Amino acid sequence: MEKVALIGLGVMGHRIGANLAKSGVLSVIYNRSVEKAKRFSEQFGVKCAEHPNDVLKSADIIITVLSDDDAVSSVICQFHELKGKTV
């Protein structure tokens, strides 16, 4: 089974992440607000990445749930190696 990473824990991201975690496919999350990410991590038992690039090591598929194109671009630009990944 492929492992999924989620970037963005706003209202929509939190709900999507909760469902992915309950189904057992969510392996790692990242959020700009570290405290929000830590709470989610503790609640659902998934790894909390400290940097967007860290999700690449723990997942095959990366889902972004961010507010706008600028937010997506700012995160994607921090990825060092996307070869073989689905974003």
N, C-alpha and C positions, 0 to 999 in steps of 0.2 A: 504494500500500500504506500502511495506517495505521501510524503510529509508536507504539511502546509504551514507557511508563516503568514502572520497578519501584521500589517503596519497601519496603525491608526485605531484608536479606541474611543472615538466619539460615540454618539448615541447609536449610529448604525454599526460601526465597527465593533462595539461591545457586544451587540446582539448577534452579529455574524460570528464573532469569535467564540461566544458562549456555545452556539450551536456546533461549530467545528470542534471545540474542545470536548463537548459531550459525545460527539460521534467518534472521537479518538484520533482524528487526523491532524489536529493543530499541535505543532511541536514547539513553536516559538512566536513571541509577539514583540513588537517594538512600538513605543509611543513617545512623543516628545516630552510629555509629562511623565517623569520617572515614577512618581508616586502612584499614578493611575495604573501604570503598567505593572508595578509591584503588587498592587491590590488584586488586579486581574490574575496575575500569575499565582498568587497564593490561593485565590478562590477556585481556580480551575486546574491547578497543577501543571501549568506549562512553563517552559523556560522564558525568561525575560531578557531580551537582548539589550545591551547597553548602547549599541551603535547600530544604525541600519545595516551596515555591512555584515554584522554578526549573524543576521538571519540567513545569509547565503550559505553558511556552513551547516545549518540545521534543517534546511527545507529544500524540496524540489520545486514547489510552487509558491509564489509570493503574491499575496493579495494586498492591495493598497486600498484603504478606505479613508481618503483624505479630502479636505474641504474644497480644493480647487487645483487647477493645473500647476500653479506655482508651487503648491505644497508637494505635489507629486514629483515635479522636476527637482525640487530641493532634496528630496529623499533619494531619488534615482541617481542623481549626480554623486552621491556618496558611496554608491556601489562600486567596488573595485573590479569584480569579475562576474559578469552575468552569463557567460557562455554556458549553455546547457540548462538554463533556468527559464521558467515561465513566470512573467510578471503581469 
